[in-house]
Amino acid sequence: MTAAASTPKGERRRAALVEAAAQLLGEGGFDAIRHRAVAERADLPLASTTYYFDSLDELVIAAVEHYSFTELAESRKRIEAQSDPAKGVDGLLDLILFMLLGDETGDTEADNEAVVLRYERLVATGRRKYLRPVMRKITVEFNAQLGEIFSRAGRPMPPSAVERLVALVDGAVVNALIEIDPDPRGVAKRMLLAELA
């Protein structure tokens, strides 16, 4: 963090830039995070992006971290709220699908676009080596939360089995996205049901 961001005003401005960059990431992927777009979204001068961040890469890292940990915080709330064992497999599937694919809005086209953006972020990490440490940290927390979901549902899984399940669903979802009438959520649900049977 730059010295400029250590004042209360600086911290607020830096946080506004990170929030704006995270929103852009969620809406349009990595390509949407540009100095001008972030400054405009945060309603701050263009120069503020380079004042508070040494590089665009540093801003992208902060955006990915903020976006991902916000999602993990939301899934944590849902895990804590999912205390009713009567919800059974359906409740378990809904929670896992939320974690893997995000919320289902009922707008199939928008939901599919959100899934595409989610997977683009994952794949693009391979080209952005500077993101690997933060993505690894996020993945560890993500898999731990999935493991906790299975344990709470009375279906404990070792970490290797959780990783395998995520990999299977990821592959199925990517394949589903290339179909003429894609249904990645339906494919992921069927894959999970088959694995949990």
N, C-alpha and C positions, 0 to 999 in steps of 0.2 A: 504494500500500500504506500502510495506517495505521501510525503509529508503534508501536502495540501489537503489530503483527505482526513487528517488527524484532528481537525477542528470540527465542532458540531455541524456547521454549515457544509464543510467539505464532506463529512460523512453522509449527510442527507443527499447532497448532489451525487456523490459516488453511488449511493444506494439507488437513487432514481435512474441513473444510467444503467446500472445492472438490471434493475427491474424492466426497463424499456428494452434492453437487449434480450432479456429472457422472453419477453412477450413476442418480440420479432422472431426469435428462434422457434417458438412454438407455432407461429403463424406461417413462417416461410423457410425455416431451416437456416443453415449457416450462411447461405448467400444473402439472407435478409439483414444480417448484422453488418452494417456499414456505419462509419462515423456519422455521416449526415442523418441517416435514418434514425439512429439511436438518439442523437441530440434532439431531433425534432420530436420524437416520441416522448422524450423526457422533458420537453419544453425548456431546454437549456441551450446555451450558445454552442455552436459547432466545436469551438476550441476546447470546450470542457472535456470532450472525449479523450483528447491527447494530454490534457492537463492532469486528469485523474488516472489515466492508464498509459503505461509506457508504450503499448503497442495494441493493435487490433486483436492480436492473439490473446493478450492478457484480458481484454474485455470479453472475448469469446469464452475463455475459461471461466470467468466470473459468471457469465450468463448461463453456461451449461451447469455449473455447480448450483446456482440459484434455482434454475428451472427444475433440475433433477431432484434436489432436496426438498423443493416445494411439493413435487409429486410424491416423494417418499413420506413427507409429513401427512399428506392427504391419505395415503394408503395406511399409515399408522393409525389415523383416526378411525378408518373403516375397520381395521383389524380389531381395535379396542371395542368398537360398537358391535362387532360380530360375535357376540357371546352366546347366542341362542343355538344350542346344538340341534334344535328341531329344524333349522334351516337346511341341514344336511348337505347333500352334494350340490344342490342348486345354489345355495348360499356360498359354498366353497368355490364353485365355478365362477360365479359373478365376481367375487373378490379377486380371484386369480386373473380373470379376463380384464378387470379394471387395471390391475397392475401391469399386465403385459401389453394391453392395447388402448388403455385409457377409457374414458367414459363413453357410453353408448348414448347418443342423443336422439336416435330415431330417424335422423337424416342420413340414409345410407351413403350417399355421395360424400357428405362432409365427414362422416365417420371413417370412410375408406381413405380420404385425403389425410386425415389425422394419423391414421396407421402408417401411410406412406411416409409422412414427415418423420414419424417416430423411428422408422427403420432407416430412413436416409441419415438421420443423426447418428445412428449406431454404425452404419457402414462408413460414413464420412470420417469417423474417428480414426479409421485405418490410414487415411491420408493426412491426418493432422496429428502427428506423433506427440505434439505438445499436450494433447488432450488425454493421452493414455493414462497418466497417473490419476487424474480426477475421475475418469470413467471407470478405472479399476476400483477406486474407493466406492463409487456409486454402485457398481455391480455387486460388490461384497455386501453392502447394506441391503440392496434389492433382494439378493438371494437369501440373506438371513431373514428378511421379512417373509418371503415365500415359505421358507422352512418353518417359520413360526405359525403361519396359516395352516400348514399341513399338521403340525403338532397339535394345535388347538382343535383341529377337526378330528383328532384321534387317528391320524394317518402319518405318523412321523416319518421323515425321509432324511437320509444322510445328505450332506452338502453335494456330494457327487451325483446323487439321484436328482436333486433339484436342478443342478446345472444341465444334466441330460434332458430333463423335461423341458426346460427353457429352450434348449437347442432344438429339440424336436418341434416345439410349437413355432419357434422362429422360422425354421425351414418350411414348415407347412404354410405359415402366413405369407412368406415371400412367394412361394409357389402360387398361392391363391390370388395374389395381387396381379398376376399376369393373365388371369382368366378374362374372358370377354365380359362376364358378369361376376366380378369378384365378390366373394363373401368371406373375407379373412376371419371375421369373428366367428362365423359358423364353422369354418374349418378348424380354428383353434379350439372351439368348444368340443367338436367331435374328437379331436386328437387328445384333449384332456380327459374326456369321458373314457376313451379307449385305454388310456394309461392308468386311470383310476379304478377301472372295473376290477 
